[in-house]
Amino acid sequence: MGVSNWFASSSRGDSSKLSGGTFSSGLRMGTLVELTNPKGIAFFLGLYAVSIPPDAAISVKLTVLAGGFILEMLWYSFVTVLMSSPPAQAVYRTSGAWIDRFVGTLLIGFGIKLLSERL
């Protein structure tokens, strides 16, 4: 993932050419992407499995699931509103390649650390 971030940052196109679409089409697409993202599902299930005791009441388990869903919706709504603003878009348009490279470098570092711990 880190290496792909480096390559994506150098081949980034002009984001101003992207079609805006409607709010409902964006919401549908974002929901579909999130619900079919196995990394997000695996991450949440991993946290859920280690943080909730097996003998916890079903109401506790449902409350944790509902809370996780609400937090996800709030976070992605915040990011959507933030990145929809012209100032944030301008910053990302000018600095997006460097942001991608920075995140790519972090991911490569985490990968190297995981590999070194396993060897």
Phi and psi restraints in degrees (value plus and minus 20) as a CYANA .aco file:
   2 GLY   PHI     -84.1   -44.1
   2 GLY   PSI     -64.3   -24.3
   3 VAL   PHI     -85.1   -45.1
   3 VAL   PSI     -60.1   -20.1
   4 SER   PHI     -84.8   -44.8
   4 SER   PSI     -52.2   -12.2
   5 ASN   PHI     -84.8   -44.8
   5 ASN   PSI     -58.7   -18.7
   6 TRP   PHI     -83.9   -43.9
   6 TRP   PSI     -65.4   -25.4
   7 PHE   PHI     -89.4   -49.4
   7 PHE   PSI     -56.8   -16.8
   8 ALA   PHI     -85.5   -45.5
   8 ALA   PSI     -55.1   -15.1
   9 SER   PHI     -88.1   -48.1
   9 SER   PSI     -51.6   -11.6
  10 SER   PHI    -103.2   -63.2
  10 SER   PSI     -39.3     0.7
  11 SER   PHI    -127.7   -87.7
  11 SER   PSI      -1.4    38.6
  12 ARG   PHI     -84.1   -44.1
  12 ARG   PSI     111.2   151.2
  13 GLY   PHI    -107.7   -67.7
  13 GLY   PSI    -198.2  -158.2
  14 ASP   PHI     -98.1   -58.1
  14 ASP   PSI      92.3   132.3
  15 SER   PHI     -90.0   -50.0
  15 SER   PSI     -34.0     6.0
  16 SER   PHI     -92.3   -52.3
  16 SER   PSI     -33.0     7.0
  17 LYS   PHI    -105.7   -65.7
  17 LYS   PSI     -25.4    14.6
  18 LEU   PHI     -92.5   -52.5
  18 LEU   PSI     124.3   164.3
  19 SER   PHI     -94.2   -54.2
  19 SER   PSI     117.3   157.3
  20 GLY   PHI     -91.6   -51.6
  20 GLY   PSI     -64.0   -24.0
  21 GLY   PHI      51.1    91.1
  21 GLY   PSI    -195.4  -155.4
  22 THR   PHI    -123.0   -83.0
  22 THR   PSI     145.5   185.5
  23 PHE   PHI     -80.4   -40.4
  23 PHE   PSI     -65.5   -25.5
  24 SER   PHI     -86.4   -46.4
  24 SER   PSI     -56.7   -16.7
  25 SER   PHI     -89.3   -49.3
  25 SER   PSI     -57.5   -17.5
  26 GLY   PHI     -85.0   -45.0
  26 GLY   PSI     -61.3   -21.3
  27 LEU   PHI     -84.1   -44.1
  27 LEU   PSI     -63.4   -23.4
  28 ARG   PHI     -81.8   -41.8
  28 ARG   PSI     -66.8   -26.8
  29 MET   PHI     -84.8   -44.8
  29 MET   PSI     -64.0   -24.0
  30 GLY   PHI     -83.0   -43.0
  30 GLY   PSI     -61.4   -21.4
  31 THR   PHI     -84.6   -44.6
  31 THR   PSI     -63.6   -23.6
  32 LEU   PHI     -82.1   -42.1
  32 LEU   PSI     -64.0   -24.0
  33 VAL   PHI     -82.9   -42.9
  33 VAL   PSI     -65.4   -25.4
  34 GLU   PHI     -87.3   -47.3
  34 GLU   PSI     -61.0   -21.0
  35 LEU   PHI     -92.1   -52.1
  35 LEU   PSI     -42.0    -2.0
  36 THR   PHI    -123.3   -83.3
  36 THR   PSI     -10.9    29.1
  37 ASN   PHI    -105.8   -65.8
  37 ASN   PSI      84.5   124.5
  38 PRO   PHI     -85.8   -45.8
  38 PRO   PSI     -48.3    -8.3
  39 LYS   PHI     -86.1   -46.1
  39 LYS   PSI     -63.7   -23.7
  40 GLY   PHI     -84.5   -44.5
  40 GLY   PSI     -62.8   -22.8
  41 ILE   PHI     -85.1   -45.1
  41 ILE   PSI     -65.7   -25.7
  42 ALA   PHI     -83.3   -43.3
  42 ALA   PSI     -60.1   -20.1
  43 PHE   PHI     -82.4   -42.4
  43 PHE   PSI     -68.4   -28.4
  44 PHE   PHI     -85.1   -45.1
  44 PHE   PSI     -62.7   -22.7
  45 LEU   PHI     -83.8   -43.8
  45 LEU   PSI     -56.5   -16.5
  46 GLY   PHI     -83.5   -43.5
  46 GLY   PSI     -65.1   -25.1
  47 LEU   PHI     -84.6   -44.6
  47 LEU   PSI     -62.2   -22.2
  48 TYR   PHI     -81.2   -41.2
  48 TYR   PSI     -63.7   -23.7
  49 ALA   PHI     -85.6   -45.6
  49 ALA   PSI     -56.1   -16.1
  50 VAL   PHI    -110.5   -70.5
  50 VAL   PSI     -34.0     6.0
  51 SER   PHI    -122.7   -82.7
  51 SER   PSI     -36.7     3.3
  52 ILE   PHI    -130.2   -90.2
  52 ILE   PSI     101.5   141.5
  53 PRO   PHI     -83.9   -43.9
  53 PRO   PSI     124.0   164.0
  54 PRO   PHI     -79.2   -39.2
  54 PRO   PSI     -48.5    -8.5
  55 ASP   PHI    -111.8   -71.8
  55 ASP   PSI      -9.4    30.6
  56 ALA   PHI     -86.2   -46.2
  56 ALA   PSI     128.7   168.7
  57 ALA   PHI     -83.2   -43.2
  57 ALA   PSI     131.3   171.3
  58 ILE   PHI     -80.7   -40.7
  58 ILE   PSI     -51.9   -11.9
  59 SER   PHI     -85.0   -45.0
  59 SER   PSI     -56.0   -16.0
  60 VAL   PHI     -86.2   -46.2
  60 VAL   PSI     -65.8   -25.8
  61 LYS   PHI     -81.6   -41.6
  61 LYS   PSI     -63.4   -23.4
  62 LEU   PHI     -87.2   -47.2
  62 LEU   PSI     -55.9   -15.9
  63 THR   PHI     -84.8   -44.8
  63 THR   PSI     -62.1   -22.1
  64 VAL   PHI     -83.9   -43.9
  64 VAL   PSI     -63.3   -23.3
  65 LEU   PHI     -82.8   -42.8
  65 LEU   PSI     -64.6   -24.6
  66 ALA   PHI     -84.4   -44.4
  66 ALA   PSI     -61.3   -21.3
  67 GLY   PHI     -82.8   -42.8
  67 GLY   PSI     -62.0   -22.0
  68 GLY   PHI     -81.9   -41.9
  68 GLY   PSI     -61.9   -21.9
  69 PHE   PHI     -83.1   -43.1
  69 PHE   PSI     -65.3   -25.3
  70 ILE   PHI     -83.8   -43.8
  70 ILE   PSI     -63.6   -23.6
  71 LEU   PHI     -81.5   -41.5
  71 LEU   PSI     -62.6   -22.6
  72 GLU   PHI     -80.8   -40.8
  72 GLU   PSI     -65.7   -25.7
  73 MET   PHI     -83.6   -43.6
  73 MET   PSI     -61.5   -21.5
  74 LEU   PHI     -84.4   -44.4
  74 LEU   PSI     -64.1   -24.1
  75 TRP   PHI     -82.5   -42.5
  75 TRP   PSI     -70.8   -30.8
  76 TYR   PHI     -88.0   -48.0
  76 TYR   PSI     -50.3   -10.3
  77 SER   PHI     -86.0   -46.0
  77 SER   PSI     -63.0   -23.0
  78 PHE   PHI     -80.7   -40.7
  78 PHE   PSI     -67.2   -27.2
  79 VAL   PHI     -82.2   -42.2
  79 VAL   PSI     -60.2   -20.2
  80 THR   PHI     -82.5   -42.5
  80 THR   PSI     -66.9   -26.9
  81 VAL   PHI     -84.5   -44.5
  81 VAL   PSI     -64.2   -24.2
  82 LEU   PHI     -81.0   -41.0
  82 LEU   PSI     -71.0   -31.0
  83 MET   PHI     -95.8   -55.8
  83 MET   PSI     -27.3    12.7
  84 SER   PHI    -104.9   -64.9
  84 SER   PSI     -31.6     8.4
  85 SER   PHI    -100.2   -60.2
  85 SER   PSI     120.2   160.2
  86 PRO   PHI     -76.4   -36.4
  86 PRO   PSI     -59.7   -19.7
  87 PRO   PHI     -83.1   -43.1
  87 PRO   PSI     -62.2   -22.2
  88 ALA   PHI     -86.2   -46.2
  88 ALA   PSI     -58.9   -18.9
  89 GLN   PHI     -84.1   -44.1
  89 GLN   PSI     -59.6   -19.6
  90 ALA   PHI     -85.2   -45.2
  90 ALA   PSI     -62.5   -22.5
  91 VAL   PHI     -83.0   -43.0
  91 VAL   PSI     -64.9   -24.9
  92 TYR   PHI     -88.7   -48.7
  92 TYR   PSI     -54.9   -14.9
  93 ARG   PHI     -83.4   -43.4
  93 ARG   PSI     -59.2   -19.2
  94 THR   PHI    -106.2   -66.2
  94 THR   PSI     -48.4    -8.4
  95 SER   PHI    -133.8   -93.8
  95 SER   PSI     -18.8    21.2
  96 GLY   PHI     -78.5   -38.5
  96 GLY   PSI     -59.8   -19.8
  97 ALA   PHI     -83.6   -43.6
  97 ALA   PSI     -60.5   -20.5
  98 TRP   PHI     -90.9   -50.9
  98 TRP   PSI     -55.3   -15.3
  99 ILE   PHI     -83.0   -43.0
  99 ILE   PSI     -65.6   -25.6
 100 ASP   PHI     -81.0   -41.0
 100 ASP   PSI     -61.7   -21.7
 101 ARG   PHI     -86.5   -46.5
 101 ARG   PSI     -59.6   -19.6
 102 PHE   PHI     -82.6   -42.6
 102 PHE   PSI     -68.7   -28.7
 103 VAL   PHI     -83.7   -43.7
 103 VAL   PSI     -60.6   -20.6
 104 GLY   PHI     -79.5   -39.5
 104 GLY   PSI     -62.1   -22.1
 105 THR   PHI     -83.6   -43.6
 105 THR   PSI     -62.1   -22.1
 106 LEU   PHI     -81.0   -41.0
 106 LEU   PSI     -64.7   -24.7
 107 LEU   PHI     -84.6   -44.6
 107 LEU   PSI     -60.1   -20.1
 108 ILE   PHI     -82.2   -42.2
 108 ILE   PSI     -62.3   -22.3
 109 GLY   PHI     -82.0   -42.0
 109 GLY   PSI     -63.5   -23.5
 110 PHE   PHI     -83.2   -43.2
 110 PHE   PSI     -60.1   -20.1
 111 GLY   PHI     -82.9   -42.9
 111 GLY   PSI     -63.6   -23.6
 112 ILE   PHI     -83.7   -43.7
 112 ILE   PSI     -60.9   -20.9
 113 LYS   PHI     -82.7   -42.7
 113 LYS   PSI     -64.7   -24.7
 114 LEU   PHI     -81.9   -41.9
 114 LEU   PSI     -63.2   -23.2
 115 LEU   PHI     -83.6   -43.6
 115 LEU   PSI     -61.8   -21.8
 116 SER   PHI     -87.3   -47.3
 116 SER   PSI     -49.9    -9.9
 117 GLU   PHI     -94.5   -54.5
 117 GLU   PSI     -47.0    -7.0
 118 ARG   PHI    -106.1   -66.1
 118 ARG   PSI     -39.7     0.3
